[in-house]
Amino acid sequence: MELLLTKEEGGVVEITIHRPQELNALNRPLLKELSELLHTLQQDERVRCLIVTGSGDRSFVAGADIGEMAEMTRSEAEIYSRFGHRVMRQFEAFPVPVIAAVNGFALGGGFELALACDIRIASARASFAFPETGLGIIPGFGGTQRLSRLLNPMTAFDLIMTGRRVKADEAKALGIVSEVLEAEDLLLRAWEIAELIAKKAPLAVREAKRAIRDGLKLTPEEGDVLEEVAFGRLFDTEDQKNAMRHFLDKEEAPPFQGK
């Protein structure tokens, strides 16, 4: 059985994690396929946006595969965590925006995958949790780091230490997701957002993502310098010159070329 299903249209690529019998739990073969697919897609300049979702109507990703982890030694667990971190960083560092369409359970590694994406939307039946402390471990694919930076350390302490489940409406109130939709509208909305992004200047979108993501690691002053350089660099592009010229002439600009 294929572990990943893909669909491409107009520069938008939809990736569906496909282990429905295991509620799309992440295991090593699946992580390897994800890593290889992201590497391939990153080389394709036609890709303007990614959408990530889970197969079926119950689960986005119901964590990492506990059956695979149960008998790991300390060194094996560290290697597994390092591999998971690498894949999550591939999502985070992917040059164009990544949208998580969370259609059900986003538990453990599934929550971590969603956190590594740039935009998160959820169906009304989605839920988020880090159940790891109830299994004698902690999140191992970046959850302790990304959640505390996205929200605040106190909320990260609460969710990670209690393992309590957050339903979609609370996730929106906390800022984990930006929108909550009916299940049948979730992917339609994800594609709507992705297609809107795909119509924008691709070099500008890439620079915007890099400025936001990299700027979070810097002081505000350093972030300002990063933005200044990126802003100036875009004035060397044909897309900027054409778009501004057509704007001033009150004409509709041609599609962006990524040049």
C-alpha positions as CSV (number, residue, x, y, z in Angstrom):
1,M,0.0,0.0,0.0
2,E,1.2,3.5,-0.8
3,L,2.0,5.5,2.3
4,L,1.6,8.8,0.6
5,L,-0.9,10.0,-2.0
6,T,-0.3,13.1,-4.0
7,K,-2.3,15.4,-6.2
8,E,-0.9,18.4,-8.2
9,E,-2.8,21.2,-9.9
10,G,-1.7,24.7,-10.8
11,G,1.4,24.7,-8.7
12,V,-0.4,23.3,-5.6
13,V,0.6,19.9,-4.3
14,E,-1.6,18.0,-1.9
15,I,0.1,15.3,0.2
16,T,-2.2,12.8,1.9
17,I,-0.6,10.6,4.6
18,H,-2.2,7.2,3.9
19,R,-2.1,4.6,6.7
20,P,-5.8,4.6,7.4
21,Q,-5.8,1.3,9.3
22,E,-3.3,2.8,11.7
23,L,-5.0,6.2,11.8
24,N,-2.1,7.5,9.7
25,A,0.5,7.0,12.5
26,L,4.0,7.9,11.5
27,N,6.5,5.1,11.3
28,R,10.1,5.0,9.9
29,P,9.1,4.0,6.3
30,L,6.5,6.8,6.2
31,L,8.9,9.4,7.5
32,K,11.5,8.2,5.0
33,E,9.0,8.6,2.1
34,L,8.0,12.0,3.4
35,S,11.6,13.1,3.5
36,E,12.3,11.9,0.0
37,L,9.1,13.5,-1.4
38,L,9.9,16.9,0.2
39,H,13.4,16.7,-1.2
40,T,12.1,16.1,-4.7
41,L,9.4,18.8,-4.5
42,Q,11.9,21.3,-3.2
43,Q,13.8,21.0,-6.5
44,D,10.7,21.8,-8.5
45,E,10.3,25.6,-8.9
46,R,6.8,25.1,-10.3
47,V,5.6,24.2,-6.8
48,R,3.9,27.2,-5.2
49,C,2.2,25.7,-2.1
50,L,1.8,22.4,-0.3
51,I,-1.2,21.0,1.5
52,V,-0.8,18.2,4.0
53,T,-3.7,16.1,5.3
54,G,-4.5,12.6,6.5
55,S,-6.4,9.8,4.8
56,G,-9.9,8.9,5.9
57,D,-12.3,10.9,8.0
58,R,-11.0,10.2,11.5
59,S,-7.4,11.1,11.7
60,F,-4.8,13.6,10.4
61,V,-2.0,11.8,12.1
62,A,-2.6,9.9,15.3
63,G,1.0,10.2,16.5
64,A,4.1,8.1,15.9
65,D,3.7,4.4,15.7
66,I,3.8,3.1,19.3
67,G,4.2,-0.5,18.2
68,E,7.4,0.5,16.5
69,M,8.7,2.5,19.4
70,A,7.9,0.2,22.3
71,E,11.0,-1.9,22.3
72,M,13.5,0.8,21.3
73,T,16.7,1.2,23.2
74,R,17.9,4.6,24.4
75,S,20.2,5.0,21.4
76,E,17.6,3.8,19.0
77,A,15.1,6.3,20.4
78,E,17.6,9.2,20.0
79,I,18.2,8.2,16.4
80,Y,14.5,8.0,15.8
81,S,13.9,11.4,17.4
82,R,16.7,12.9,15.3
83,F,15.2,11.5,12.1
84,G,11.7,12.9,13.1
85,H,13.3,16.3,13.8
86,R,14.9,16.3,10.4
87,V,11.7,15.6,8.6
88,M,9.8,18.3,10.6
89,R,12.5,20.8,9.8
90,Q,12.1,19.9,6.1
91,F,8.4,21.0,6.4
92,E,9.4,24.1,8.3
93,A,12.2,25.1,5.9
94,F,10.3,24.2,2.7
95,P,10.7,27.2,0.5
96,V,7.0,27.8,-0.2
97,P,4.1,27.8,2.3
98,V,2.8,24.5,3.7
99,I,-0.9,24.3,4.8
100,A,-1.9,21.6,7.3
101,A,-5.6,20.6,6.8
102,V,-6.2,18.8,10.1
103,N,-9.2,16.5,9.5
104,G,-9.3,14.5,12.8
105,F,-6.8,13.4,15.5
106,A,-3.6,15.3,15.5
107,L,-1.8,13.5,18.4
108,G,1.8,13.4,19.4
109,G,3.8,13.3,16.1
110,G,0.7,14.4,14.2
111,F,0.5,17.5,16.4
112,E,4.2,18.1,15.8
113,L,3.7,17.8,12.0
114,A,0.9,20.3,12.1
115,L,3.1,22.7,14.2
116,A,5.9,22.4,11.5
117,C,3.5,23.8,8.9
118,D,3.0,27.5,8.2
119,I,-0.8,27.6,8.1
120,R,-3.1,25.3,10.0
121,I,-6.8,24.9,9.5
122,A,-9.0,22.3,11.1
123,S,-12.3,20.5,10.7
124,A,-14.8,20.8,13.6
125,R,-14.0,17.2,14.6
126,A,-10.3,17.8,14.8
127,S,-8.5,17.4,18.2
128,F,-4.9,18.0,19.3
129,A,-3.0,16.5,22.1
130,F,0.5,15.4,23.3
131,P,-0.2,12.1,25.1
132,E,3.4,11.2,25.5
133,T,3.8,11.7,29.3
134,G,1.1,9.1,29.8
135,L,3.4,6.7,27.9
136,G,6.5,7.5,29.9
137,I,8.1,9.8,27.2
138,I,7.9,13.4,25.9
139,P,7.3,14.7,22.4
140,G,10.3,13.9,20.3
141,F,9.7,15.6,17.0
142,G,10.0,19.2,18.1
143,G,6.7,19.6,20.1
144,T,8.3,21.0,23.2
145,Q,10.1,23.6,21.2
146,R,7.5,24.7,18.6
147,L,4.5,24.8,20.9
148,S,6.2,27.0,23.5
149,R,7.3,29.4,20.8
150,L,3.9,29.4,19.0
151,L,1.9,30.0,22.2
152,N,3.8,30.6,25.4
153,P,5.7,28.4,27.9
154,M,2.8,28.2,30.3
155,T,0.4,26.8,27.8
156,A,3.0,24.4,26.5
157,F,3.6,23.1,30.1
158,D,-0.2,22.6,30.5
159,L,-0.8,20.7,27.2
160,I,2.4,18.6,27.3
161,M,2.4,17.7,31.0
162,T,-1.3,17.0,31.3
163,G,-1.7,15.4,27.9
164,R,-5.2,16.8,27.7
165,R,-7.0,16.9,24.4
166,V,-7.8,20.2,22.8
167,K,-10.8,20.3,20.5
168,A,-11.0,22.4,17.4
169,D,-12.7,25.5,18.8
170,E,-10.2,25.7,21.7
171,A,-7.3,25.2,19.3
172,K,-8.6,28.2,17.3
173,A,-8.9,30.3,20.5
174,L,-5.4,29.4,21.5
175,G,-4.0,30.3,18.1
176,I,-3.0,26.7,17.1
177,V,-5.2,26.9,14.0
178,S,-6.5,29.9,12.1
179,E,-9.9,28.5,11.0
180,V,-12.4,25.8,11.9
181,L,-14.6,24.4,9.2
182,E,-17.1,21.7,8.6
183,A,-15.4,18.5,7.6
184,E,-16.7,18.6,4.0
185,D,-15.3,22.1,3.6
186,L,-11.9,21.6,5.0
187,L,-9.9,20.6,1.8
188,L,-11.9,23.0,-0.3
189,R,-10.8,25.8,2.0
190,A,-7.2,24.5,2.0
191,W,-7.2,24.6,-1.8
192,E,-8.7,28.0,-1.8
193,I,-5.9,29.4,0.4
194,A,-3.2,27.5,-1.6
195,E,-4.5,28.7,-5.0
196,L,-4.6,32.3,-3.7
197,I,-1.0,32.0,-2.6
198,A,-0.1,30.3,-5.9
199,K,-1.3,33.4,-7.8
200,K,1.1,35.7,-5.9
201,A,4.7,36.5,-7.0
202,P,6.5,33.3,-6.1
203,L,9.8,34.9,-5.3
204,A,8.0,37.3,-3.0
205,V,6.2,34.5,-1.3
206,R,9.4,32.6,-0.7
207,E,11.1,35.7,0.7
208,A,8.2,36.4,3.0
209,K,8.3,32.8,4.4
210,R,12.0,33.0,4.9
211,A,11.8,36.4,6.6
212,I,9.1,35.2,9.0
213,R,10.6,31.8,9.8
214,D,14.2,33.0,10.0
215,G,13.2,36.2,11.8
216,L,11.7,34.3,14.7
217,K,15.3,33.1,15.5
218,L,16.7,36.6,15.6
219,T,16.4,39.7,17.8
220,P,13.9,42.3,16.5
221,E,16.8,44.5,15.2
222,E,18.4,41.6,13.4
223,G,15.0,40.7,12.0
224,D,14.6,44.2,10.6
225,V,17.9,43.8,8.7
226,L,16.8,40.5,7.3
227,E,13.6,42.1,6.1
228,E,15.4,45.1,4.6
229,V,17.7,42.8,2.6
230,A,14.9,40.6,1.4
231,F,12.8,43.7,0.5
232,G,15.6,45.2,-1.6
233,R,16.4,41.9,-3.3
234,L,12.9,41.7,-4.8
235,F,13.5,45.0,-6.6
236,D,15.9,43.0,-8.9
237,T,13.0,40.8,-10.1
238,E,11.0,41.1,-13.3
239,D,7.8,40.3,-11.4
240,Q,8.2,43.4,-9.2
241,K,8.9,45.7,-12.1
242,N,6.0,44.3,-14.2
243,A,3.5,44.3,-11.4
244,M,4.3,47.9,-10.3
245,R,4.3,49.2,-13.8
246,H,0.9,47.7,-14.6
247,F,-0.5,48.9,-11.3
248,L,0.6,52.5,-12.1
249,D,-0.8,52.2,-15.6
250,K,-4.1,50.8,-14.1
251,E,-3.7,47.6,-16.2
252,E,-4.1,44.0,-15.1
253,A,-0.6,42.5,-14.7
254,P,0.2,39.2,-16.5
255,P,0.7,36.1,-14.4
256,F,3.9,36.1,-12.3
257,Q,6.8,34.2,-13.8
258,G,9.0,33.7,-10.8
259,K,11.8,35.9,-12.3
